[in-house]
Amino acid sequence: MLDAYSGALNRLEWLLNWIIIVFYVLVVVLITFQVVNRFWLHLPIIWLSDLGVICFIWLGFLTAALAIRHQGHFRMSALIDAIKARRPHMYLQLFAHLCGFAMFGLLLWTGWGMVTAGLREISPGLGLPMSWAYASLFVSALIAICFLVELIWREIVGRPLVPIADPDLLGEKEHG
């Protein structure tokens, strides 16, 4: 069952990577066009700024969720890596993952409140509800929680993922 869940998350990660690339390209293109427009073209296009900000918000939060899958967020790595005994190491990893779970659970709850409140706010440039921007917090927190469930599950069954940031260990342990 863990393998099926990890397989589904692998597909989600693939999709997330492409969505992040699209948002990244959009941010670069929109900001570059805004700079060119401001200094040379002088076209009255006010919605570009709002769209650039919304894309940047989505880019940031989705990237943060993806970093969970690769254990790229701050954790007590110096302490965790210093302990070589399997059981204490596992407990510290679980503690770190559970702290992340609690934080993203709070962001999920807060994000939903922002989405519903954002229905009453309208973006001046785009004329869309600000819920489109605020939904990034809710969606990213939900994705991060899915990734954390996998990390916690793997720690419990003794099949932890090796963080991508630790290339020396990639050949020794399972990843993905």
N, C-alpha and C positions, 0 to 999 in steps of 0.2 A: 504494500500500500504506500509506503514511503517512496518507493521508486516511481509509482504512478503520479504521486503528488509532485515530486521533484521534476518529473517529465513535463507536467503541466506548467510548473514554474519556469522551466527552461524555455518553453514556448512563449510564456508571458515576458520573460526577460528579452527574448529575441524581438518581440513586438515593441517592448519598451525602448530598446536600443534604437530602433528605427524612428519611433516617435520623438525621442530625444534629438536625434540627428535632424529631423524635420524642423523642430522648434529652434535648434541651434542655427540652422541655415536661415530660417525666417528672421531670427533676431539680427544676425549679421547683415542680411539684405536690407531689412527695414531700417536699421540704424545707419547703414551706409547711405541709403537713399535719403534719409532725413538730413544727413550732413551735406550731401551734394545739393539737395533741395534748398537748404537754408542759405548756402553761400552762393549758389549759381542759378538755380532754376526759379526760385521764389514762387513756387506753386502753392496755392492755399489748400493743402491736404492735411486736415487736422486729425483724421482718424488714424493715421500711421503711428503716431506717438502712442495712442492707447493700445493699438494692436501689438506694438513692440513690447510694451510693458506687460501685457497679458501673456505673450509668448515667453518672455523672460521669467515670469512667475512660474509658469508651467514647467519650463526648462529646469529651474532650480529645484522645485519640489520633486519632480520625477527623477532627477538625478540623485537626490537624497535617498529616495526609495530604492533605486537601483544599487546604491552604495551599500545598503543593508545586505543585499544578496552576496556581495563580495567582502563583507565585514570591513568596509572601508571607513566606518565612522569611529570616532574617538571611543576607546574603551580602555580598560586597565591593562593594556597589552604588556607593559613592562612587568607588572606583577603576575599576570597570567602566564606569560612565556617563561618567567623565572621558575615557576613551579613545574617540575617534571613529573611528579607523581600523578598518575591518571585520575584518581578520584577527586583530589582537591582541585586539580586543573579543570575537571569537568564542572565542579560546583561553581567555580569562579566564572567560567564561560556561561553557565546557565544564569548566574546572577546578572551578568552583563546583558545577556539577551532578554531577561525578564525586565530589567530596567528600561531597555529599549522598547519592549512591548508596552510597558506602562506609559512611556512618553508618547509613543505613536497612538496608543489608545486615547490618551488625552487630546492629541491633535485630531484624531478622528471625530471625537465628540465635539470639539471646538470648531472643527472644519464644517461639520453639518450645521451647526448654529450659524456660521458665517454664510453658508450657502443659502439658508432660508432667509436670513436678514438681507442678503445681497439681492434678493428678488425685488426689494423696494428701492435699491440704488441703481441708477442708470449711468453708464459710461458716457461722458459728454461727447467724445469723439465718435464712438461707434454706435451709440444709441442702444446698446445691449445691456441687459441686467449684469451687474457686477458679479453675480453668481457664477458666471463663466470663468472669472478669474479665481474666485474663492473656492470653486470646486477642486482646484488643483491641490489644495491642502487635504481635503477629504479623500480624494482618489489616491493621492500619494501615500497618505497614512494607511489606507486600506491595503495597498500593495505592499508597503513595508511590513505590515502585520503578517501578511501571507508569507513573506520571506522569513520573518522571525519565527513563525510557527515551524517552518522547515528546519531552521537552525537549532531551535530548541529540541525538536523531535530527533534530529540527528545526534545531538549531544546525549540525549537519553538512551538511544539505542547503540551508542558507541561508534557512530559513523560520521564524525564531524567533517564539515567542509573546511578546506584550508583557505585562508584569506588570499585573495588574488595578490595582495600587497606583499606576500611572502613567497616569491618565485622559487626560492631554494627548496621549499617543501612540496612544491606541486607534483613532483615525480614520486614522492613517498606516500601521499595520501590521496584519497578520492576527491575530485572536485566536480560538482555538477552532476 
